[in-house]
Amino acid sequence: MKKYLISDHTERYTETGLSFEFLAEMTKVVESLRSAGYEPYDQLYGYVVHENELYITRSGGARDIVTKMDIRDIKIFLKHYKVYK
């Protein structure tokens, strides 16, 4: 799991084990997918299963954000929302 540092050098995680920074970036991705007319969780699931970045829109920089994320963190995110098993 990627660890993110806050400015005071303490690591902060949510109950899912994901950092607040990861969730903030994922919120941007979900909003970008939704505004482009896609079902965000279906698109993220397709990206994870097929490892194909074309499932993620370029709109709002979503594809750039997702491709920099650790795919294991995305799987944890999807499992939390009961999309990925």
DRENDO-344131 format. One line per field, with one value per residue (C-alpha): x, y, z; residue number from 1; residue in one letter; chain. Coordinates in nm, 3 decimals, padded with zeros to 5 digits. Example, Ala and Ser with C-alpha at 12.3 -4.5 7.8 and 13.67 -1.06 7.14 Angstrom:
residues 2
xx <- [01.230/01.367]
yy <- [-00.450/-00.106]
zz <- [00.780/00.714]
i <- [1/2]
aa <- [A/S]
ch <- [A/A]
//
This chain:
residues 85
xx <- [00.000/00.126/00.190/00.133/00.288/00.114/00.320/00.388/00.533/00.254/00.074/-00.302/-00.535/-00.907/-01.086/-01.042/-00.664/-00.644/-00.492/-00.700/-00.492/-00.575/-00.945/-00.929/-00.770/-01.021/-01.305/-01.172/-01.163/-01.517/-01.650/-01.471/-01.610/-01.960/-01.950/-01.833/-02.146/-01.990/-02.074/-01.753/-01.736/-01.800/-01.522/-01.278/-01.367/-01.295/-00.962/-00.861/-00.975/-00.844/-00.554/-00.657/-00.639/-00.896/-01.167/-01.082/-01.169/-00.905/-01.162/-01.052/-00.716/-00.879/-00.665/-00.342/-00.448/-00.552/-00.244/-00.025/-00.218/-00.124/-00.373/-00.390/-00.526/-00.789/-00.893/-00.929/-01.137/-01.364/-01.395/-01.506/-01.785/-01.858/-01.780/-01.467/-01.449]
yy <- [00.000/00.346/00.569/00.940/01.189/01.493/01.809/01.728/01.392/01.180/00.924/00.950/00.672/00.615/00.306/00.148/00.166/00.423/00.765/01.080/01.204/00.891/00.937/01.304/01.211/00.928/01.174/01.384/01.073/00.967/01.318/01.338/01.001/01.097/01.435/01.262/01.043/00.722/00.506/00.561/00.233/00.026/00.212/00.171/-00.199/-00.237/-00.060/-00.291/-00.616/-00.549/-00.319/-00.095/00.280/00.342/00.265/00.600/00.929/01.194/01.452/01.639/01.462/01.143/00.908/01.075/01.050/00.684/00.566/00.712/00.526/00.187/-00.059/-00.240/00.078/00.105/-00.257/-00.177/00.128/-00.081/-00.358/-00.100/00.000/-00.369/-00.337/-00.556/-00.899]
zz <- [00.000/-00.087/00.208/00.186/00.420/00.556/00.600/00.967/00.855/01.002/00.790/00.782/00.675/00.671/00.803/00.459/00.495/00.216/00.269/00.268/-00.024/-00.226/-00.155/-00.253/-00.586/-00.637/-00.575/-00.864/-01.086/-00.993/-01.056/-01.391/-01.502/-01.390/-01.565/-01.886/-01.870/-01.740/-01.439/-01.243/-01.054/-01.367/-01.548/-01.259/-01.239/-01.612/-01.567/-01.282/-01.443/-01.794/-01.699/-01.985/-01.928/-02.202/-01.944/-01.784/-01.952/-02.009/-01.897/-01.587/-01.594/-01.461/-01.669/-01.560/-01.196/-01.217/-01.402/-01.125/-00.854/-00.717/-00.867/-00.531/-00.374/-00.646/-00.577/-00.205/-00.295/-00.519/-00.259/-00.005/-00.243/-00.311/-00.680/-00.691/-00.530]
i <- [1/2/3/4/5/6/7/8/9/10/11/12/13/14/15/16/17/18/19/20/21/22/23/24/25/26/27/28/29/30/31/32/33/34/35/36/37/38/39/40/41/42/43/44/45/46/47/48/49/50/51/52/53/54/55/56/57/58/59/60/61/62/63/64/65/66/67/68/69/70/71/72/73/74/75/76/77/78/79/80/81/82/83/84/85]
aa <- [M/K/K/Y/L/I/S/D/H/T/E/R/Y/T/E/T/G/L/S/F/E/F/L/A/E/M/T/K/V/V/E/S/L/R/S/A/G/Y/E/P/Y/D/Q/L/Y/G/Y/V/V/H/E/N/E/L/Y/I/T/R/S/G/G/A/R/D/I/V/T/K/M/D/I/R/D/I/K/I/F/L/K/H/Y/K/V/Y/K]
ch <- [A/A/A/A/A/A/A/A/A/A/A/A/A/A/A/A/A/A/A/A/A/A/A/A/A/A/A/A/A/A/A/A/A/A/A/A/A/A/A/A/A/A/A/A/A/A/A/A/A/A/A/A/A/A/A/A/A/A/A/A/A/A/A/A/A/A/A/A/A/A/A/A/A/A/A/A/A/A/A/A/A/A/A/A/A]
//
